Amino acid sequence: MTERHITRAGQGGDRDVFEYAVLRLVPRVERGECINAGVLVYCRARAYVGVRIHLDEARLLALDPDVDVAGVRAALRAVERVCAGGPEAGQAARDDAGRRFRWLVAPRSAVVQPGSVHTGLTADPAAEVERLLDLLVR
């Protein structure tokens, strides 16, 4: 049985609430077919926002043999830069972790799209990104 992220009041221990969304690739938006390519995690209590990417090019090309793989990689790198903050994040560099996460999970009609936002409890948001990547993407 897998660990559930449901607790009763007062049972959270040293864990904090976090939010996450899967990054999907939709190479032909009109068809709606997608593959999972990454996970975004935000933990307000720790001012943490992180992302892990895993691009399976073969699966992407199976959905659209003409997809611009270099363009997809560039878009995914942009997500990584926004999560990291700092000068590489462009205008988002001035925003706190929460605002950067909210901007990244805003619905959009593009090749790289966020899925629905879900919640859980974690003692280590960085480890949670890895766990969710293994569970939901790889």
N, C-alpha and C positions, 0 to 999 in steps of 0.2 A: 504494500500500500504506500502511496506517495504522501509526503507531508502536505497538509492543508494549511492555508493561511487564514484560517478562521479561529478566532479566540473570543472568549468572553471578557467583559470589562475587568480590567485589573490583571489579566493573564498574559499581557504582552511581554512582561519581563524586560529585558534590555533591548528588545526589538523595536524598530521604528516603522511607521507606515511608509510604504513606497508606492509609486505608481509606475506602470510600464505599458509600453505599446510595441507591437511588432512592426518593423518596417517591411512593407511589401513592395515588390516590383511588379508593375502592370505595364508590360511593354506595348500592348495595344489596348488603350483605355476603352475603346469602343467594345471590345470583347469581354473585358472584365476578368480575364484569366490572370492569376498572380502566383508568385512564389514568395516565400519569406526569405528575407536577406539580412535581417538584423533585429536588434532589440534596443530600445531606449528605456532607461530607468531614471527616475527622479525620486529623491528622498529629501523632503523639505527640512526635516529635523537636522540633517547633516549637510544641507546646502550642496547636495550632490546631484549632478546630472551626468550620465554616461551612456555610451553606446558601444556595442560590439557588432561588427559586420562580418557576414560570411556570404560571399557571392559565389553561387554555383553557376558558372557560366554555361555549362552544358544544359542545365534545366532552363535557364533563361533563353538560350538559343532554341530550345525545343518549342517554347511558346511563340517566338518570333525570330526566325533565322536572320532577319534584316535589322535587328535591334542594334542601336549604337552602344556597344559594350563600353567603349571608352567614355562616352557621355554618362552612362549609368555609374561607372566607377567615379567619375568626377562629382556627380551629385551625391554619392555616398560619402566621399571625402569631405564635401561641404557640410554634411550632417555631423561628421566627426569634429570638424573645426568649430561649429556652433556649440557643440557639447563641451568642448575643451575651453571655450571662451578665449580671452586674450586677443591680441591684435589680429591673429589669423581669422577670427570669427567675424570680422567686418563690423557692421553696425551693431550686431548682437553682442559684441564684446562689452558694451556698457550695461547690458541687462544681467540681472541675477539669474541663478540656476533655474528658478521656477519660471521666469518669463521665457528663457531660452527653451525649456521643455515645452511650454504651452505653444510657442511658435512652431516647434517641430512637429507637434501632434495635431496641429490645426488641419482640418480636412482640405484636400487639394486634389485637383485632377491633373496628375502628372505621372511620369513613369515611377518615381519613388513616392509612395504614399504611406502614411501612418495608419495602423489599424486602430481598433477601439482601445481606450485606456482602461486598464484593470488595476486593482490594488492588491496589496499583500503586506506582510510584516517581515522585516529582515533585521539582522544584527550587522550585516555587512553588505551595503548596496553594490560595491564593486564585485563581490563574489556572486551576488544575485544576477548581475548582468551575464556573467559566464554561465551560471546554472540555467537561466532562461534561454540563452543562445543554444545550449545543448538540447534543451527540452523542446524548443519551438522552431528552431531554424535548421540545425544540422541534421 
